[in-house]
């Protein structure tokens, strides 16, 4: 959260912004990125992100054994849908394997990523015990031999087995080897710190034990690399050395997968993926929930967050209870080079859904917003002199003017990309295949938005580019609601509108 002067309430409201930098991300075609190979029992799990969904039709996965006499033959290629980010390869020997994931594009084959990993040994057959004899106690599993376990009633002096679990995620991470899974037993956990030496490219994965209900009620601080946290309830998660503690590492290659929590914060970290899950509610400057905005920041001078992907995620009900002191947003992009926000839903946020601004020591650069659904930002706090649901508009920033791509988003509010009139010219900034509303009819696109490239956008009340459409009417959404029931699927003539 940043304390900033609040503009006039209800001012018009989608502002695009980015600093000068590298090549425009809009020219990228879909490609897999951040390939992670996690060994399992006679299996390897491949996980990956994407640079873009442009032209993306799916992925092709194949693998081969890497023997001492040279690589073996490739497997039969497996094709998976474009929405898939994971594939599990079963029935493997305990030898190294090379795995490749290649993009399948509308125009043919695309870029591939590759890596190697060695599956873990399968479980040995269990000795049969006569029914009349009691079963022997379950053997404690030493580190590196199967899953580790943590429990709210465990002890960090234990060996992290199922019968003798550790207490903390941090201690389990210290004991784990690359590719090992830490199973979290049911219960409520306090604040956690995941920190330790490099273990290898395969992730240490934190996930619930079978059938477990897990909630972490304090902040999870991740300063270890090659870590995944998957499928648990959290309060807040911070990735990176947020306060520059001496001697504490800054992480790379961290995934937050299908988490349900209040806020996440990414600080000067690299190769971070937030995939799936839901973040919110949060309430700043009072309110019933507490918390902050979800954010990307640069607290370590000169160490920008890099390669940040937020995909298929819900960010909702981030509210301020004092709009003068606490200017807040669902997602604040205050820093970062190569940041992608895609296929995500935003609703119930004040003041903005997404806000892009040079802040916290950084300058955002090469930002792509693609395929998102964004409800009109609202003040639901009932604490600022407005009725519940008072509209604030949808805002992306007001001072950054280069290397921003806004593609195939569906907005349920006003779009204004130069709200304070401070930008005289844009470079590397494109608006393509979006649906929404202009600030007002007759907006001076050619002068106030000079340099923005417009392609096949559909607006309810005006247009800027020659291929844009002025509907002069209601946006063609299946459901126009501005709450958690939003369904901005296109209907009628626009059902098959280009997605870039």
C-alpha positions in Angstrom: 0.0 0.0 0.0 1.3 3.5 -0.9 0.1 6.8 0.5 -0.7 8.9 -2.5 -2.9 11.9 -3.1 -6.4 10.8 -4.2 -7.7 12.1 -7.5 -11.2 13.4 -7.8 -13.6 10.6 -6.9 -15.2 8.9 -9.9 -12.6 10.3 -12.4 -12.3 8.2 -15.5 -10.2 5.4 -15.2 -8.1 2.9 -17.0 -4.5 4.2 -17.3 -1.8 2.3 -19.0 1.8 2.7 -18.0 5.3 1.4 -18.4 8.9 2.8 -18.6 11.2 2.6 -21.6 13.0 -0.7 -22.1 13.3 -3.8 -24.2 11.3 -5.1 -27.1 7.6 -4.9 -27.0 6.1 -8.1 -25.6 3.2 -7.8 -28.0 5.4 -9.2 -30.7 6.0 -12.4 -28.8 4.2 -15.6 -29.8 3.1 -18.1 -27.2 6.0 -20.1 -25.8 6.5 -22.3 -22.7 8.8 -20.8 -20.0 10.1 -21.7 -16.5 10.1 -25.4 -17.1 10.3 -27.3 -13.8 10.8 -31.0 -13.5 9.8 -32.7 -10.2 10.9 -36.3 -9.7 8.4 -38.7 -8.2 8.2 -42.5 -7.7 9.0 -43.8 -11.2 7.7 -40.6 -12.5 8.6 -37.0 -13.5 6.1 -34.1 -13.2 6.7 -31.3 -15.8 5.3 -27.8 -15.0 5.7 -24.7 -17.0 4.4 -21.2 -17.6 3.9 -19.2 -20.8 5.2 -16.0 -22.3 2.0 -15.3 -24.1 -1.1 -17.0 -25.4 -0.7 -15.4 -28.9 -1.3 -18.1 -31.6 -1.0 -20.8 -28.9 -3.0 -23.9 -29.6 -1.5 -26.3 -27.1 1.8 -28.1 -26.2 3.7 -31.1 -27.3 5.5 -33.1 -24.6 8.1 -35.9 -25.2 11.0 -37.5 -23.3 13.9 -39.9 -23.7 16.3 -41.7 -21.4 19.8 -40.4 -21.1 22.0 -43.5 -21.0 25.7 -43.8 -20.6 26.0 -44.8 -24.2 24.0 -41.8 -25.4 20.4 -40.7 -25.5 17.7 -43.3 -26.2 14.8 -42.9 -28.7 12.2 -40.2 -28.1 8.9 -41.2 -26.7 5.7 -40.8 -28.7 4.8 -37.1 -28.5 1.9 -36.3 -26.2 -0.3 -33.3 -27.1 -2.0 -31.3 -24.3 -4.4 -28.4 -24.4 -3.4 -24.8 -24.3 -4.7 -24.3 -20.8 -2.5 -27.1 -19.4 0.6 -26.2 -17.4 1.5 -29.7 -16.1 2.1 -33.2 -17.3 3.0 -36.3 -15.3 5.2 -39.0 -17.0 4.7 -42.4 -15.4 6.5 -45.7 -15.6 10.1 -44.5 -15.8 13.2 -46.3 -14.8 15.6 -44.7 -12.2 17.8 -43.1 -14.8 18.1 -39.6 -16.1 15.6 -38.4 -18.6 15.4 -35.4 -20.9 12.0 -33.8 -21.2 10.9 -31.2 -23.8 7.8 -29.0 -23.9 7.1 -27.3 -27.2 4.4 -24.8 -28.1 1.9 -25.8 -30.8 1.0 -22.6 -32.6 -1.7 -21.8 -35.2 1.2 -21.4 -37.7 3.0 -24.6 -36.8 5.5 -25.6 -34.2 6.8 -23.0 -31.8 9.6 -22.6 -29.2 10.5 -25.4 -26.9 12.0 -25.7 -23.4 13.9 -28.7 -22.1 15.4 -30.1 -18.9 16.4 -33.3 -17.3 15.6 -35.1 -14.1 15.9 -38.6 -12.6 12.8 -40.3 -11.2 12.8 -41.6 -7.6 12.7 -45.3 -7.0 9.3 -46.9 -6.6 8.2 -48.4 -3.3 9.5 -51.9 -2.6 6.8 -54.5 -2.2 5.5 -54.7 1.3 5.9 -57.9 3.2 2.6 -59.6 3.9 1.7 -59.8 7.6 -0.7 -62.5 8.8 -4.1 -60.9 9.7 -3.9 -62.2 13.3 -0.5 -60.5 13.9 -0.3 -56.8 14.6 1.2 -54.5 12.0 4.7 -53.3 12.8 5.1 -49.5 13.4 5.6 -47.5 10.2 9.3 -47.0 9.5 10.5 -43.4 9.7 11.5 -42.2 6.3 14.9 -40.5 6.2 15.4 -37.3 4.1 15.6 -38.0 0.3 13.6 -41.2 0.5 10.0 -40.2 -0.3 7.8 -37.5 1.2 8.6 -35.5 4.2 5.9 -34.4 6.7 5.1 -31.4 8.9 2.4 -30.9 11.5 1.2 -28.1 13.8 2.0 -30.6 16.6 5.3 -31.8 15.2 8.9 -31.0 16.4 11.8 -29.7 14.5 14.0 -32.1 16.3 12.1 -34.9 14.5 13.0 -36.6 11.2 10.0 -35.2 9.3 8.4 -38.6 8.7 4.6 -39.2 8.9 4.9 -40.7 12.3 7.5 -38.1 13.5 6.7 -34.9 11.6 8.6 -31.7 11.8 6.9 -28.5 13.0 7.9 -25.9 10.4 8.1 -25.6 6.7 11.5 -24.1 7.0 13.0 -27.1 8.9 11.5 -29.5 6.4 13.0 -27.4 3.5 16.4 -27.7 5.1 16.1 -31.5 5.3 14.6 -31.9 1.8 16.5 -32.7 -1.4 15.7 -31.3 -4.8 12.4 -32.7 -6.1 11.1 -33.9 -2.8 7.6 -33.2 -1.6 6.8 -31.9 1.9 3.2 -33.0 3.0 1.4 -30.7 5.4 -0.8 -32.5 7.9 -4.2 -31.0 8.9 -4.3 -28.0 11.2 -3.5 -24.4 11.7 0.1 -23.2 11.3 1.7 -19.9 12.4 4.1 -17.8 10.4 6.7 -19.7 8.3 10.1 -18.9 6.7 11.4 -21.0 3.9 15.1 -20.4 3.6 18.2 -22.5 2.8 21.0 -23.4 0.4 20.5 -24.1 -3.3 19.4 -27.8 -3.7 19.0 -28.1 -7.5 16.6 -27.1 -10.2 13.8 -29.5 -9.2 11.4 -27.9 -6.8 10.8 -28.7 -3.2 7.0 -28.9 -3.2 4.8 -28.0 -0.2 1.4 -29.6 -0.5 -1.4 -30.9 1.7 -1.2 -34.5 2.9 -4.0 -36.7 1.5 -7.3 -35.4 2.7 -5.7 -32.7 4.9 -7.2 -29.3 5.5 -4.3 -26.8 6.0 -4.3 -23.1 7.0 -1.2 -20.9 7.6 -2.4 -18.0 9.7 0.8 -15.9 9.6 2.9 -14.7 6.7 4.9 -17.3 4.7 8.3 -15.7 3.8 10.0 -17.5 0.9 13.6 -16.7 0.5 14.7 -20.1 -0.8 14.9 -20.9 -4.5 13.2 -23.7 -6.5 10.1 -23.9 -4.2 6.4 -24.6 -4.9 3.6 -24.1 -2.4 0.4 -25.7 -3.7 -3.2 -26.1 -2.7 -3.3 -24.8 0.9 -5.0 -21.9 2.7 -2.7 -19.0 3.6 -2.9 -15.5 5.0 -0.1 -13.6 3.2 2.9 -14.8 1.2 6.0 -12.7 0.6 8.6 -13.9 -2.0 11.9 -12.1 -1.6 14.2 -10.4 0.9 11.7 -7.6 1.5 13.7 -5.8 4.2 17.2 -6.5 2.9 18.2 -8.6 5.9 22.0 -9.2 5.6 23.0 -12.7 4.6 19.5 -13.7 3.6 19.3 -14.9 0.0 17.0 -13.5 -2.7 15.0 -16.3 -4.3 14.5 -17.4 -7.9 12.1 -19.9 -9.4 9.2 -19.9 -6.9 5.6 -21.0 -7.7 2.4 -20.2 -5.7 -0.1 -22.7 -7.0 -3.8 -22.8 -6.3 -3.5 -21.0 -3.0 -6.4 -19.2 -1.2 -5.2 -16.2 0.8 -5.4 -12.5 1.5 -2.3 -11.0 -0.2 0.9 -11.9 -2.0 4.0 -9.7 -2.4 6.9 -10.3 -4.8 10.1 -8.4 -3.9 13.2 -8.3 -6.1 12.7 -12.0 -6.9 13.0 -13.7 -10.3 11.0 -16.3 -12.2 8.0 -16.2 -9.9 4.6 -17.7 -10.9 1.3 -17.2 -9.2 -1.0 -19.7 -10.9 -4.7 -20.4 -10.0 -6.2 -19.7 -6.6 -7.8 -16.7 -5.1 -6.5 -13.6 -3.2 -8.8 -11.5 -1.1 -10.5 -10.0 0.7 -8.2 -7.4 2.3 -8.9 -4.1 4.0 -6.4 -1.3 4.5 -6.6 1.6 7.0 -9.0 -0.4 9.1 -11.8 -2.6 8.1 -12.7 -6.2 9.2 -9.9 -8.1 7.4 -6.7 -6.2 7.4 -3.9 -6.6 4.8 -2.6 -4.7 1.8 -2.6 -4.8 -1.9 -1.1 -7.7 -3.9 2.1 -6.2 -5.3 5.4 -6.5 -7.2 8.1 -4.3 -5.7 11.9 -3.6 -5.8 13.1 -3.2 -2.2 16.7 -4.2 -3.1 18.1 -1.3 -5.1 19.0 -2.3 -8.6 17.5 -5.8 -8.2 14.3 -5.7 -10.2 11.7 -8.5 -10.0 12.0 -10.3 -13.3 9.9 -12.8 -15.3 6.8 -12.6 -13.1 3.7 -14.5 -14.3 0.2 -14.1 -12.7 -2.1 -16.5 -14.5 -5.6 -17.8 -14.1 -5.9 -16.1 -10.7 -8.8 -14.3 -8.9 -8.0 -11.0 -7.1 -11.0 -9.6 -5.3 -12.4 -7.4 -2.6 -9.3 -5.4 -1.8 -10.8 -2.3 -0.1 -9.6 0.9 1.6 -11.3 2.3 4.7 -9.6 5.7 4.2 -9.1 6.5 0.5 -7.0 9.6 1.4 -4.4 7.8 3.5 -4.6 4.4 1.9 -4.8 4.5 -1.9 -5.0 0.8 -2.7 -5.5 -1.6 -5.6 -6.2 -5.2 -6.3 -2.7 -5.6 -7.9 0.1 -3.0 -7.7 2.9 -3.4 -10.3 5.5 -1.0 -8.8 8.5 -2.7 -10.4 9.4 -5.6 -12.6 10.9 -6.5 -16.0 8.8 -8.9 -18.1 5.6 -9.0 -16.0 2.6 -10.9 -17.5 -0.9 -10.9 -16.0 -3.2 -13.2 -17.9 -6.5 -15.0 -17.8 -7.3 -13.6 -14.4 -10.4 -12.1 -12.9 -10.7 -8.9 -10.8 -13.7 -7.7 -8.9 -14.7 -5.8 -5.8 -11.5 -3.8 -5.6 -10.9 -0.1 -4.7 -9.5 2.1 -5.9 -8.1 0.1 -8.9 -8.0 -3.4 -10.2 -4.4 -3.0 -11.5 -2.1 -0.1 -10.9 1.2 0.3 -12.7 3.6 3.0 -11.4 7.3 3.5 -10.8 7.4 3.0 -7.0 9.2 1.3 -4.2 12.5 1.9 -6.0 11.6 0.2 -9.3 10.2 1.0 -12.7 7.9 -1.5 -14.4 9.0 -2.5 -17.9 7.7 -4.9 -20.6 4.3 -5.5 -19.0 1.6 -7.6 -20.7 -2.0 -7.7 -19.7 -3.8 -10.4 -21.7 -7.2 -12.2 -21.5 -8.2 -10.8 -18.2 -11.8 -10.0 -17.0 -11.9 -6.8 -14.9 -15.0 -5.6 -13.1 -15.4 -1.9 -12.6 -13.5 -0.9 -9.4 -15.8 0.0 -6.5 -15.8 1.4 -3.0 -17.5 -1.2 -0.9 -16.1 0.0 2.4 -19.0 2.4 3.3 -16.3 4.4 5.1 -15.6 7.2 2.5 -18.8 9.1 2.2 -20.0 7.1 -0.8 -22.7 4.4 -0.9 -21.5 0.8 -1.2 -20.7 0.0 -4.8 -19.7 3.5 -5.7 -17.7 3.2 -9.0 -14.1 4.3 -9.3 -13.4 2.9 -12.7 -10.5 0.7 -13.8 -7.0 2.1 -13.7 -3.6 0.9 -14.8 -1.4 3.9 -13.9 -0.8 7.4 -15.0 2.9 8.1 -15.7 4.5 5.3 -17.7 4.3 5.2 -21.4 6.4 2.5 -23.0 6.5 -1.2 -23.6 3.0 -2.1 -22.5 0.7 -4.6 -24.2 -3.0 -4.7 -23.4 -4.5 -7.6 -25.4 -7.9 -9.3 -25.4 -9.1 -8.0 -22.0 -12.8 -7.6 -21.2 -13.4 -4.6 -19.0 -16.7 -3.7 -17.4 -15.9 -0.1 -16.9 -14.3 3.1 -18.3 -10.9 2.9 -20.0 -8.7 6.0 -19.8 -5.1 5.6 -20.7 -3.9 9.2 -20.0 -6.0 10.2 -17.1 -4.0 13.2 -15.8 -2.9 14.3 -19.3 0.8 14.1 -18.4 1.9 11.8 -21.2 2.6 13.5 -24.6 3.7 10.4 -26.5 3.7 6.6 -26.2 6.2 4.1 -27.6 5.8 0.3 -27.8 2.3 0.6 -26.3 -0.5 -1.4 -27.9 -4.3 -1.9 -27.3 -5.5 -5.0 -29.2 -8.8 -6.9 -29.2 -10.1 -5.4 -25.9 -13.7 -4.7 -24.9 -14.7 -1.8 -22.7 -15.7 1.9 -22.6 -13.8 5.0 -23.5 -13.6 7.8 -21.0 -16.2 9.8 -23.0 -17.3 10.2 -26.5 -15.1 12.3 -28.6 -11.9 11.6 -26.7 -8.9 13.1 -28.5 -7.1 9.8 -29.2 -4.7 11.3 -31.9 -3.3 13.9 -29.5 -3.8 12.7 -26.0 -2.9 9.1 -26.9 -0.3 9.8 -29.6 1.8 6.7 -30.5 -0.6 4.0 -29.1 -1.2 1.3 -31.6 -5.0 0.3 -31.8 -6.2 -3.0 -33.3 -9.7 -4.3 -33.4 -10.9 -3.0 -30.0 -14.6 -2.8 -29.3 -15.8 0.2 -27.2 -19.3 0.9 -26.0 -19.2 4.7 -26.8 -16.4 5.6 -29.2 -13.3 4.3 -30.9 -9.6 5.3 -31.4 -8.2 3.1 -34.2 -9.5 2.6 -37.7 -10.1 -1.1 -37.0 -11.8 -0.4 -33.7 -15.6 -0.7 -33.3 -17.9 1.9 -31.6 -20.9 -0.1 -30.4 -22.8 2.9 -29.2 -24.5 0.5 -26.9 -24.1 -2.2 -24.3 -21.0 -4.4 -24.2 -21.8 -7.9 -25.5 -21.1 -9.9 -22.3 -23.0 -13.0 -21.2 -23.3 -11.5 -17.7 -22.7 -7.8 -17.0 -22.7 -8.2 -13.2 -19.9 -6.3 -11.4 -19.5 -8.9 -8.6 -18.2 -12.4 -8.2 -20.7 -13.7 -10.7 -19.0 -11.8 -13.6 -19.0 -13.7 -16.8 -17.7 -11.6 -19.6 -17.9 -14.3 -22.3 -18.7 -12.6 -25.6 -22.0 -13.2 -27.3 -23.7 -12.6 -30.6 -21.6 -11.1 -33.4 -18.6 -10.9 -31.2 -18.5 -14.6 -30.0 -15.4 -15.3 -32.1 -13.7 -11.9 -31.9 -9.9 -12.2 -32.3 -7.9 -12.9 -29.1 -4.5 -11.9 -30.4 
